[in-house]
Amino acid sequence: MTPEQKIEELGYTLPAPATPAGSYIPTTRTGDLVYTSGQVPMLEGKLHQTGKLGVDLGVDEGKAQARVCVLNALAALKAELGELSRVRRIVKVVVFVASAPDFVQQPQVANGASDLLAEVFGEAGKHARSAVGVAALPLDAPVEVELIAEVG
C-alpha cells in the first residue's frame, strides 16, 4: 500500500500543496534530505482554526490541527518528490504550539502529528521531535509543523 493509499484508508485527503504566504519555498532538498517549510492548518486555502491552546482550544483540538499541518507538509513533500513512496523515513519533526502562558501540554498536541506520520509510514514514520510552546503563530494559527524527510 502506498502512503497516499494509507492516508485515504485512514479517512484523510491529501490536499493540494499550500501556496507560500511569504518569501520562501515550500521545500528545500539537500542530498537525501527534504526540509519542509512550516505548515499551518490550512484547508482549501483557509486557516481551519485559530487561537491558542489552553485558551481557545483543548488538547484534542490541537492534535487535530497538528494532523492537518502534517497533511499539508506531506502535500509539499509529494509536490517535491512526485510520490510519497520515495520517503525512506521521517527524520525530524518540529511542532510549534501557540500556547497560553500556563499551557504545558505541547508534547500531547504534537502527538497528533507524530501519530499520523507513524500510521502513514509505519516504522519509517517514527522520528526525533521537538514540541515548542510559542506566544503566537502566523495568521493566529494554533499549530505549525515542519519536518525533515530522508528520501530515495
N, C-alpha and C positions, 0 to 999 in steps of 0.2 A: 504494500500500500504506500502511495506517495505521501509526502507531508500535506500536500494540498487535499488529497482524499481524506486524510486523517482529520484535517481541520473541518471538512464538511461533515464527516461522521460524528464529530463532537458537537455539531449543531451551529458552527460558526461559518461566516462567509469571509473570505479574504477580500479586503476592499481594494479599490484602485489605489495606487501609491499617492500619498498626500503631496500636494504641491508645496514647496518650501515657502515659508512666510517671511523669509529674510534673505540675507546674503550668505547662503550656504547651499550645499548639495545634500541630497538625502542619504547617500552612502559614499564611503571612500574605501578603495581597495588598495592594500599594500601586500604584495606577496600572496600568501594563502589566507589572509585575514580581511574581512569586510567589517568596517565600523559603520553603524547606522547613526544618523543624527538623532537627537532626542525626538521621540514621538509622543504627542499628547493624544487624548482620546477623541479623535475626530471621526465622525460618522457622516458620510455623504456631504463632506465639506463643512460640517458644523461641529463645534465642540459639543460632545454628548452630555457632559455635566460640568458644572463649575463649582468652585468653593474649596473650603479647607476641611481636611479630616479632623474630626474632633469638634467641629462647629456645625458644618453644613452636611457632612457625610459621615457615615459609620464605616467600620472596617469592611463589612461585606460589600458596601457600595464602592469603596476604594479598590477592593480586589477586582470587582467587575470592571472598573475603569482601567486598571493595570492590564487586564486581558485585552481590552480594546487597544491600548497602546501597543501591546505585543503584536496584535494582528496588523497594525499599521507598520511596525518595524519589519514584520515578515513580508508585507507587501513591498516595502522598499528593497528588501533582500531579493525578492523574486524579480523585481524590475532590473536589478543589477545582474543577477545570475541566469535569468530565463526560467529556471525551475528550482524549487526548494530542495530537491533531492541532491543538489550539489553541496548542500551544507553537510560537512563532516561532523561538526559539533558546535554547540553554542559554548563559547569560551567564557564570556563575562557578561553580566547584566548589571546595569545601574538603574535603580528606581528612585526617582525624586518624588517626595510626597509633600504637598502643600499642607502644613500642619498647624493646628492651634499650638500655642506655647507649651501646653501640658500634655499634648498628644505624644505617646511614646510607642505606638504600635506600627511603626513604619515597616518592620520586618513582616508582620502579618499581611499588610497591604501588598507588599512586594511578592508574597507567596502567590497572589493571583497571576502574576507574570511568570514566575518560576514554574508553577504547577502546569500552566498551559504549555510552556516550552517542553517540559518533560513528557506531557501527554502526546504532543505532536512528534517529537524526535526520539522518544524513549531515552535510553542511557545517554545518547549523544546530546540530549537537551538539558542534561544536568550541568551546572555551571557554577563558577565563582560569582559572588554577588555583593553589591553594596546597596543598602536601603538608607536613604538620606532624607531627613526632615528639613524642609525649607519654608521660609516665610511666605513666598508667593512663586507662582509659575506663570509663564506666558499665557495670556488670554484668561487668566484666573482658572487655569486647568487644575484639577485636583492631583493629578499624577502625570509624570513624564518618564518614559522608559527609553534607554539606549542599550544597544547590545553589540557585542563583537562575536563574529562567527568565523570559524575556520572552514574554508571551502576547498573543493577539489575541482 
